[in-house]
Amino acid sequence: MTDNRNTILAVILSGLVLIAWQYFYNVPAMEKQRAQQQTQAELQKATPQPTASATPGTTPQSGTTSAPSTTPAANQQAQPAVSRDTAIAAGPRVKIDTPRLAGSISLKGGRIDDLALVQFRETVDPKSPPIVLYSPSGTAEPYYAEFGWVPATGVTAKLPDAQTTWQQDGNGNLTPSTPVVLKWDNGEGLTFRRTISVDDHYLFTVKDEVSNVGNAPVTLYPFALISRHGTPQVSGYYILHEGLIGYLDGLQEYAYKKIDEAKQVNFKATNGWLGMTDKYWASALLPDTSAQLQARFSSNLNGNVHTYQTDYLLDPVTVAIGGSATANARLFAGAKEAGVVGVFPFAGLGGYNKELGLNHFDLLIDWGWFYFITKPMFLGLDFFYRFFGNFGISILLVTVIVKLLFFPLANKSYASMAKMKSIQPQLQVLKERYPDDKVKQQQEMMEIYRKEKINPVAGCLPVVIQIPVFFSLYKVLFVTIEMRHAPFFGWIKDLSAPDPTNLFTLFGLLHYDPTSLPMFGHYLALGIWPIIMGITMWFQMKLNPTPPDPTQQLIFNWMPLIFTFMLAGFPAGLVIYWAWNNTLSVLQQSFIMRRNGVKVELFDNLKATFAKKAT
């Protein structure tokens, strides 16, 4: 009996430890990191920011050629940061206008450096500003993509760089139906032509052409890069990667801190891609799948500002006299939507991963180690969302399906618990017969369990089953943009955020923030749905037979309250799932108990509890 009791305690405490780790360790660590990043951001805003330039530096040597670095030269005069609007208005531009993207291409440098995601807002308010992805050099947080050519050894021809002003061939905006053509002549026999097109999602296609009417052939390396200045603020969760990412002979993930320590990492790969990812947004270079890449992740420090870059070089091309050469590149810049990135080809969500024949581009979304649970969970939620248009309803329906899948196992568990309920009088007799002999009590209990074919650990199986489902749903709610700002009903406007109501403000009647109180303020965020979840869990506990061991009784009595406070800071969708799952479990368990001839004493147990408290 001691082994069984310890097993029960181990199972329950394991579940508590898993959630407590997230709540008590990871959340405070995240808050500390956010505070540090906020301080760093303020320092960066107060410090003059450099103006980036893509000067190649020394002439590349054979075998060591690399893409241009956007880190300013040491002797370049640092310029104070300007507002984003001021930087955009400072030079000629070509407007980008698509159903999902708005922004512009800078004719100076030919960069894609102004991009906003018009379908996504900063808050749940539809009138809030759109999400800004790219910003020009010279602003507080430059972030852009650049394409071009690097000279081979001995080539002295003038090539376009960050200071080159291109001319638009014709006029008009960049739209899904109207590409943009840029031209530049170096005056030495080389003419450069760049054609940029965009689809109706987030994919830019860049075709660079160079023609040579000079008096000597020229060997050039095509390159593409994504550059980001300043360390971005990240969510800070260990279950989510934010930083430099790529699939280069395997998945490569470098957090900003990690690449700061490594300084530079080089790769050689075929059929790869690389870029930078945030929680919901990403920017990635997608070269031709047959291209041989010299790829690189790098971090540089200019003053107190870190600059991060992912780039690649392709094999060199020699442009003969009177000849021409072409280099093709692609850029993904937008939201990490599952259907666009390409997660489930068989479900119509093949996206770019299938259309372009990319190598595991679906890993741009961080599904985690348990992707084999997380992906099907998302697929089920997305399936029902297409019918009902509400992810909250999808969560309720997926919970029902999960209950049905585990119905045989849960039946055995609840049947065992029902038998446990039926032998309570016998156990009570044993306690009275051997009041001072605990060993004898346990021996007799084990004999009763053996005769009645009861497994005392079976009652914990429903909790064990919930744990992987719980964390897979948590992961889906946390990492998928489809859940961001997804409403339920009533006051839940965002299923991926905690319940906004609070018991300690009397649900809005008192106008103060109790979570700002020192020491214990973090624990004073208790909304309506966490309370509902706690009540349903309490009902479920009261439906079970009272454990004979006092320690177990204490754990079962306090577990609903502990879980209520623990889950209060979790996404509302997760709390709704847990409350609904508890409700279904109570109904299922009551049905099985009746079928096994055991009286359902839920309300009797509730009355007894209040009677004891009154006494």
N, C-alpha and C positions, 0 to 999 in steps of 0.2 A: 504493500500500500504506500510505503514511503517513496518508492521509485515512481509510482503513478502520480503521487501528489507532486513530486518534484518535476515530473514531466509537464503536468498541467501548469505549474508556476512558470516553468521555462518558456512554454509556448506563449502564455499571456504576457510575461515580462519582455519577451523578444519583440512582440508587437509594440509594446509601450516604448521600448528602447529605440526602435526604428523611427517612430514618430517623434519621440523626445529629442533624438539626435537632430532632426530637422528643426524642431521648434526652439530648443534651448541652446543649441550650439551654432547651427548654421545661420539661423535668422539674426542673432546678435552679431555674428561675424560679418554677415552681409551689411548690417547697419553700420558697423565700424568701417567697413570698406567704402560704403557710400559716403560716409563723413569724410574719409581721407580723400576720396576722389572729388568731392565738392570743394574741399580746401585747395586741392591741386588745380581744379578748374578756375577757381577765383584767382589763384596766383597767375595762371596762364593769361587770364583776361587782363590782369594788371600789368603783365610783362609785355613789352613790344614783341610782336610776332614777325618772323622773317617772311620775306617774299620768296616763294619757291621758284626755282628755275631748274630746268632739266638739262644742265650742262654735263656732257659725258665725262669730263675730267681728262685723264690721260688717254692717249690713243690705245685702243684695245690691241692686245697681242694675240696671236694665234693660240687657241685653246683656253684663253682666259677672258675672252670677250664677255662683257656683261651689259645689261640694259642700263640706260642712264639713271643716275640717282637724282632724286628730287630734293636732296638735302642741299641747302644753300652753301656756297663756298664760304670758307672761314672769313675772308676779307669782305664779304658782301655786307653792306650796311643794313642792319635790321630796321624794319619799318613798323610803325605802330599799326595794330590791327584796325581794320575799318569794318563798318557794318556790312552785312551781306548784300543789301540793296545797293550800297555805294560801290562795292567791288563789281557787282554785275553791271552797273551803269557806267563803269569806267572805260569800257572798250566796246568795239563792235561785236555783235553776236547774231546768231541764227536761232530763232525761237523753236523750241520743241513742244509739240502739241499733239498728244495722243489721249485716248480715253482714260488712261491710268497714270500718265506722266505729264508733268509740266516743267519747263525749264528752258535752258538755252545752251548752245555750244559757243565757246569763246573762239573768235577768229584769231585772237592772239594766242598762239600755241596750238590751236586746233583741238583743245581739250573739251571733253564732256565734263563740265565742272559745276553745273547748276541743274539740280534735279529735285523735284518734289513729287511725292506719291499722293495724288489728288483724291484717291478713294479711301485713304486712311488719315484719321485725325489724331491729334495729340491726346485728346480726352474723349469721353463718351458724348460730349456736346458736338453735334454735327456742324456747328458754326466755329469750332475751334480750328486753329491753323492746321494745314496739312503737314504730314511728316516730311521733313527735309532730309534728303539722303546726301546729296553732293553740295559742296560749297566751294567757291573759287579760292585760289591762293591770295593771301593778304588778309583774309578774314580770321576770326578767332579759331576756327576749326576747319581748315582746308581739307577737302576730300574729293578726289577726282580720278578720272581715267585718262590715260595718254597713250598715243600710238605713234610709231614712226620708224626711223632707220638709224642704225649705228654704223659708222665707217669701219672697214677692215684695216689691217695694218698697211700703212703707207698711203692711205686715201686721205687727201687733203681737201676734197671738195666740200663746199659749204652745204650743210644739211639743215632742214627745218628743225627748230628746237622750241623751247617754251617762249622765246621772245619773238618768234617769227609771226608775222601777220599774214594770214591767208586771205585770199579773195574768194568770195562766193561766185560760182558760175551760175548766173541767172539770179533768181530771187525766190522768195517764198519760204514757208516754214517747213520744218522736218515733221512729217506726219507718216502714219502707216502706209499711205498711198503715194507720198511724194518724198523721195530721198533728196539729200542735199549733196552738192558737189563743191569741193573746195580745191583751189589751185594755188601753186606757188612756184615761181621760177627763180633759181639761184643765180641767174645771170652768167653762169659758167658752163651752160650746155645741159644742165639737168632740170627737168620739169617734173614737179610732183603734183599728183592728182589724188584726192581723197574723196571717196563716195561713202556717205553714211546713210544707212537706212534703219528703220525701227519697225517692229511689229506692234500689234495692239495690246501686248502685255509688257514685258520688261527686257526684250532682247534687242540690242543694237548690233548691226553688222557693219564692219568697217573694211573697206577695200582700198588699200594703198597701192598706187601705181607710180612708177618712175620711168621716164623716157630719157634717153641719152643722145644728144646731138653734138656732144663735145668731141674732143680729139683723142680721148683715151677711154678704155673700159673702166668701169667702177664696180667694186665689190662691196656690197652692203649687207647688214644683218637686220631683218625685221624684228621689232620689239613691241611689247605692250606692257603697260604697268598700271597698277592702282596704288595711289599714294594717300596716306592719311596722316595729318599732323596733329599732335596732341594725343595723349592717352585717353581714349573714350571712356565714358562712364558705362560700366557693365552691371548686370543684375547681381553678380556676385554669388550665384548659386553654384555649388560644386557639380550639380547634375546637368549643367548647361555649359556648352563651350561657346565662348565669344572671343573672337580674335582672328588670327590668320588661319586659313584653312585651304586645303587642296587635296586632290586625289592624284598623287604622283608616285606610282608604284606602291599604292596603298594609301589609306587615309592619313593625312598629315594635319595635325592640329597644334597650333602654338598660341597659347594665351599671350597677351601683351607683356606680362611680366616674364614669361618664359623666353620670348624672343628678345627682350631687353637683355637678358642674361647671355643668350647665345650670340647676339649681335647679327649673325648672318648664317643662313643654312642654304646649301645649294642642292639641287636635284637634277637628275637627267632622266627623262621619262617620255613615253609615247602614250597617246590617248589619255591626256591628263587635263586638269583644270585647276585653277587656284584663285584665291581672292580673300575677302574679309567678310566676316559674318557678325551680325548683332543678334539679339534675341529673335526679332521678327524680320529684320531686313538684311540684305546681303548684296555684295558687289563681287562679281567673279568674272575672270577672263576664261573664255571657252575657245581655245585654238582648235584648228582642224584636228580631228581624231587621229589622223595618220602622221601628224607633225612630230618631229624630234625636238623636244624642248630642253633648253637649258633654263631651268626655273630657279627662283630665289625668293626666300623670305628674308627680310632684313629690318633692322632697327638702328636708327642713328639718333644722336643727341646734339641738338643745336641750342646752346645755352642751357636752359632748363626745360626745353620742349623736345619731346620724343617725336620722331617721324617714323612711320611704318610703311613698308612697301612690299608688294608682291609683284613680281615681274617675270618675264620670260623672253628668251631670244630664240629665233628659228635659225635653221641652217642658212649660210650665206648664199646670196644670189649675185651673179656677175652680170652687169648690164653692159652689153657690147655697144660699140659705137653704132648708132642708128637703131639700137634695140630698146627693149623695155622689159620691165619686171613687175610682178604683182605679188602682194602679200595680203592675205585675208585674216581678219580677226573678228571675234565676237565678244560682246560684253553683256553680261546679265547684271542689271541694276534695278532692284525692286524688292517686293515683298516675297517672303518664302512661303508662297501658297502651295499646298501639296499638289494640287492639280496642275499647276504651272511648272513647278520644279520637276515633277514626275515621280510619284511614289508608287502607284498601283497601275501598271499598264493594263492588267486584266480587268480593272474596274473603270477604265476610261480616264484614268488620271496619269497617263504616261508622260504628258508634258514634254519639256525640253529633253529630259533624259532619254526618252524613246525617239522623239522626232529628230534629234541631232546625233543619235547614237553615242551619247556621252557615257563616261565610265563612272557609274555610281553617283551621279549628280544628285540623287535623292538624299544622299548623306549630308547635303547642305543643311537639312533639317536634322537636329540632334535628337534622334529617337532613343538613344541610350543603349546600354548593353542588353536590355530586355526588349529589343525592337520587335521580337517575335510575338510579344504580347501587346506592346504599345501600338504598333501599326494596325493590327486587326481591331483594336479598340477604337482607333480613329476612323477606320473604314466603316465600322458599325455606326458610329455617331454621325458621320457624314452621310451615310445611306439614309438614315431616318430624317436627317435635316433636309434632304432634298424633297421629302414628302410633306413634312410639317413646318419647315421654315423656322424651327426653334430648337437650338441645341439643348435647352433645358429639358424639353420633351424627349429629345434623343437620349439624354442621360437616363431618364426614367425607363424608356423602352429597352435600352441596352442592359440596364440592371435586371429587368425581367428576364431577358434572354440568358444572362449569366446565371441567374437563379435556376432556370430550366436546365442549362447545361450541367450544373452541379446538383441537380435534383436527386439522383440516386444516392450520391455520397451524403448529401444533407439529410436525406430520409434515414439512412442508417444512423447518422449522428443523432438526429432528433428522436429516433426510436429508442436508442440507447439511453438518451436523457429521460424519455418517458418511463423506461424501466427503472431508472434511478429514482424517479419520483415515486414509483409504486413500492419500492423497498424501503422508503424512509422510515416506516414504523419499525421494521426489523432492525435497522441501524440504531434507532433510538433505544430499542430494547438492549442491544449490545452495550451501548454507553451506560445504561443503568445497571447492567449485569456486571460489567467490569469497569467501574468508575475510576479505579486507580491503576489499572493495568493497560497502558496504551498499546503495548506490543500484542497482547491478547486480542484487544479490539481490532487491530489491523489484520491479524490473522483470520479472525472470524469474518471480517468484512470481505477479505479476499476470497474466502470460501463461498460467501453469498454471491459475489460477482461471478465466480466460476460457475456456480450452479445455474444462475440466471442468464449466463452468457452476456454479461455487461462489460463494456469497455469504458472505464471512468474517464479516459482521455478523449473519448469520442465527442464529448460536449464542446471541446475546444476547436474541433475541426472547422465549424463555420467561421470562426475568427481567423484561423490559419488560411482558409480559402480566400477570405476577403483581402488579405494583405497584398498579394501580387496584383489583384484587380485594382485595389486602392491606389497603388503606386503607378500602375500603368495609366489609370485615368488622371492621376496627378500630373504625370509627365505630359499627357496629351493636352490638358488644360494649360500647362505651363509653357510649352514650347510652340504650339501650333497657332498661327496667326488667325486661323478660322475661329478660334475661341476668344480672341481678343475683342473686347467690347461687345460680346455676344449676349443679348439680354435674355432673361427668363420672363417672369411675370412680376408685377408689383414693383417693389423697390430694388430688385436685382437687375441692374442695368449692364453688368459685366460679370459673366460667370467665371472669368479667369481672375477676378479680384475678390478679396474678402467681403463678406456681408457688411455693407456700409452703416447699418444701424448699430446702436450700442445701448445695452441695458443700463450702463452707468451714467448715461445722459438722459435716462428715461425716454429713450428712443427719439431724441431730438428736442425734448421739452427744455432741457437744461443746455445752455449755450456755452459749453466749454469742452476742452479735449482732455479727457482723463488719461489718455495714453502718453501725454507729455509729462506726466508726473514722474519724478525721479524714482529710481529703484524698481518699483513694481508697476509703473504705468503701462509697460508693455503687455501686462496681463489683463488690463482693463479694457480690452476690445472684445466685447461679447455681444454678437448680433442675434437677431431673431432665429435665423436658421441654425446656428450652433446650439441654441437653447432647444429648438425642436429636435435636433439630432440627439442631444443629451437625454431628453425625455423618452424618445423612442428606444434608446439604448437601455435606459433604466427599466422600461417596460419589459424589454427582452431579458434582462437579468432577473427580474422578478418572476418571469415565467419559468425559469429554471429551478430545479430543486436546490435547497439551501445546502452548500457544501458542508460536510461534517467537520472539516478542519477550520479552526478560528482564523488562521492566517488567510486561507482561501476566502472565507466569508468577508474579511476586511478588504481584500483586493476587489472582490466582486461588488461590494457596496460602494467603494470609492471610484471604481473604474469609470462609470458614466460621467461623474463630475470632472475627473481628470481629463477625459477625452473631450469634454465640452470646451474646456479652456484651451486644450492643445490645438483643437481643430478650428478655433475661432479665427486664427490668422491665416487659415488655408483658403484657397479659392472657393467661392460660394458653390460652384458646380460640384466640387468634391464633397462638401458638407451636405448638399442636397442628395447626392448619391448615397451617402452613408445613412442619412435619415430614412430615405425610401427603402434601402436595403434592410434596415432594421425592422421597418414596418412589415415588409414582405416576410421576413424571417419569423416575426411574431405570428402572423397568419398561418404560415406553413407549419410552424411548430405546434400551434394550437390544433390544427387539423390532424397532424400525426398523433398527438397525444390522445385525442378523442378516438381515433381509429385503433389505438392500442389499449383502449379502455381505461385511460388515466384521466382523472378529473383535471380540467384546466382551472387552476387556482390563481390566475393573474390578479383578479380584483380582490380575492381573499387575501393574497399576499400584500397587496397595496394597502388594504385596510389594516392588516396586522402591523405593517410598518408605521403607519400614522398613529395607531393605537399605542405602540411601544414608545414613540416619541412623546405622545401626550402623557403617558404614565411617567 
